[in-house]
Amino acid sequence: MSPGQAQKVKADPRSEAKTGSRVQSICNALRSAILEQALRPGMKLPEDTIGEQFGVSRTLVREALKRLAVEGLIEIKPNRGASVAYPTLDEARDVFEVRRTLERLVVQSLAGRLSQAQITLLETCIQHEDDARDRNGPESIRLAGEFHTLLSGMTGNVLLDRYVQEVCSRCSLILALYGRPHSSECAVNEHRQLVDALRQGDADKAMALMDRHLEDVAARAALAPRGSGDIRDLLAPYALKQGLTKK
C-alpha cells in the first residue's frame, strides 16, 4: 500500500457476531423482566447499573435499550435516560385496536393451512399456559403473548409477524400496568377454540373468535399500576437465565 493511502481495516465477523449475540441476550433478559412485570412501567433503567448486573459494557446495554425502544417497551428521553414505557389509556386503546386488525389477518391467512406439526406446536403452547394457570399472573400474560406470536410466525409473512410481535409486547406491558386480576382459564379455552377453527379451515369463525378474544383481553386493562423494587434484585434471575454474569 502506498504512503498516504488509507488502510482498510476489516471487521472480525466473529467479534461482530459475539457482540450481536450479547446484545440480544440483554434484550431477551430485559424484555422478559418487563413482560413478567418484574420491571414496572415508568421504572428507570440506568445503563451503568444494568451493565454491572449483566457483566457487560454500557455500550452494549445502550444498544439493547435502543432495540427495545423500537418495540415500544422502553422510552428514551434526552438527558433523562431510559425507563420502562408508561403508555396512557388512550395509547393502550390505540394499540389494542391495531392488534385486533393485525391478528384478524393472521388467522384469516392460517385457516385450513396449518400442518399437523404446527397444530401440535400450538397445542403444546396452550398446555404450557394451562400448566401456569395457578402459578402467577405475569407468567400467564407472557405465555398468552407467545401463543399469539407463534401464530403470526406461522403465516410466513415477515412484516406481519414483526408488527404482531411488537403490538403483543406492548399489550403485555399495558396489561402489566392496567390489567385487573382474572382467570386465565378463559384465555386458555379461547386459544383452544381458535386452534379448532383454524384446523377446520373456518376463517370467518376464526376471525370472530380472535376479535372477541382480544376484546376480552382489552377489557381487562383498567386498574392502576402497582409498585416496584430495586432493579438489581429484579434483574438477577433474568441475568442468570441469559448467561449474563455480574461483574
N, C-alpha and C positions, 0 to 999 in steps of 0.2 A: 504494500500500500504506500503511495507516495506521500511525502511530508505534507502536512496541512489538510490531507483528506480525512474526513470524519470516519472513524472506525465504527462499524455497526456491531452492536452487542446483541447477541441472540439470547432471548429469554429461555431459561431452562423450563421446558414443558412439565417436567416432574415437579419442580418447585411451584409452578403456577397451579397445577392440579392439586397439590397438597394444600396450598393456600385456599383454593376454592372449596375443597372438602372441609377445611376447618371452619370457614365462614358458614357453610351450610349446616355444620353441626351446631354452631352458635344459634343460627336461625331456628333450627329444629327445637333446641332447648328453650329458647325464649318464647317461641310460638306455643309450645306445649304448656309452658308455665302460664301464659296468658289465657289460653283456651280452657285450661283446667282451673282457672281463677286463682292460682297462687299469686300472680301479679295482677293487681286490681286496676280497673280503668282509672286513669289520672295519675298513677304512680310514676315517680321519677325513675329514670333508667340511666344512672351515671356510668359513663364509659369506663372510668378507672375502676370502679367497684366491680362491674361485671367482668372486666378483663382480669382482675385479680382472682375473682371467684372461679373463672373458667380456665385460668392459666394461659391466657392469650394476650396479645397486644391490643392497645386501644384502637389501632388502625383496623384490625380485623373486626372488633366489636362495632366500630363505626360503619363498616361496610354491611354488616349484618343488620344493623338498625335501619339503614337506608333501604334494604330489601324489604324489611317488614313494614316500613312506612309506605312502600308501594302497595302492599297488601291491605293497607288501611288499619293495621293493628297497632301502629305506633305513630305518634306525632312528633315531628322535629321542628323546633322553633328557634330562630336565630337568637343567640345569646342566652337561651333558656334550656338548651339541650333537648334530650328525648324523654318522652313519657308514654305510657300506655294510652292509646286513644280513648277519648271520652265522648262518644257520639251523643248528640242530643236526640230527643224523642222524634223530632221531625226528620233528622238524618236516618234514624232507625227505620221509620216508616218507608222512606225512600229506598233503603237497602232491601227491605223485605219485598217491596213492590217489584224491584228489578229481579230479585231472586225468583219470584214466582214466574215471571216471564221466561227467564232462562231455563228453569227446571221443567217447565211445560215442554220446551223444545227438546230437552234431554229425553224425557220419557216418550215423546212422540217419535223420536228417531230410533228408540230402542225397542219399541213394541214389536214382538214377533221376530226379533232379530238376535236375541241373546242365545249364545251357545249354552250347552249344559254345564260346561266348566264355569262360565260366567255366572249362571244361576246358582251354582254350588258356592261360588265365592261370595255372592250376595247373601245367601242363606247363612254362611259361616259368620259373616259380619253381623247379621241380625242376632245370631246366637250369642255373640260376644256382648251385644247390647243387653240381651236378656239376662246374661250372667251378671252384668254390672248393675242391674236394677236396684238391688238392696245395698250397694256399697256407698256410692255418693253421687250427688247431682252433677258436679263438674265432669266426672268421667262419662256419665251418660250423655252429656251435651257433646263432648268430644267424639264419642263413638257414633252418635247420631249424625254428626257432621261428616264423619268418614264414610258412612253409608252413602250419603249424597254425592260426595266427591268420587267415590268408587263408581257410581252410576255415570257421572259425567265423563270419567276417563274411558268408559266402555264405548262411548259414542265414536271415538277416533277423531273427533273434531277438536283440534288442539286449542283453537281460540275459544270455543265454547267451554271447554274444560278449564282453561285458565280463568275465565270470568267466573265460573261457578266456584272454583277453588277460593277465589278472593271474596265473593259475597258470602260463602259459607263461613269463612273465617271471621268476617265482620259480624255475621249474625250470631256466631258463638260468643263473640265479645259483647254484643248487645244483650244477649240472654244472661251473661255473667253480671252485667250492670243492672239490668231492669227485670230480669226474669223472676217470676213468682214460683214458689215450690210447686211441684206437680208430680204426678205418677208417670214414670217413663214407660209403664206398661202400654199406655195408649199409643205412644210413638212406635214402639216395637210392633204392635199389631198393625198399625198403619203401614209400616215398612213391609210387612208380610203381604198385606193386601196389594201393595204396589207391585211386588215381585210376581204375584199371581196374575195380575192384569197384564204385565209385560210378557209373561210366559204364554198367556192365552192370545197375545197379539192384539189386545183390545186397546188401541191408542187413546180413544175417547175416554174410556173408563180410567186409564192410567193418568191422563191429564187432569181429569176431575178429582181423582184421589189425591194427586200431588197438590193441586190447588187448595183443596180442603185441609190437607195435612199442614201446608205452610201457613194457612190462615190460623190454624190452631196454635202453631208454633209462635206466630207473631202475637197472638192474643196473650201469651204468657209474659210478654215484655211490658211489665207495668209497675215494678216495685223499685224502691230506692236502693242505691248501692250499699254494700257492706264495707267493713273496714279493711285494713291492710297490716302487714308486718314488716320485719327487717328484710331487705332484698337479699342479703347474703344467705340467710336461713331459707328463704323461699326458693332460691335458685339452686341450692346444694343438691337436691335429688335429681334435678334436670341436668346439671353438670355431669353427675356420675353416669346417668343413662346415656349421654352422648360421648362419654370418654374424655370429657374436659376436666382437667385436674387443676386444683387451686395452686397458685404459686406459693 
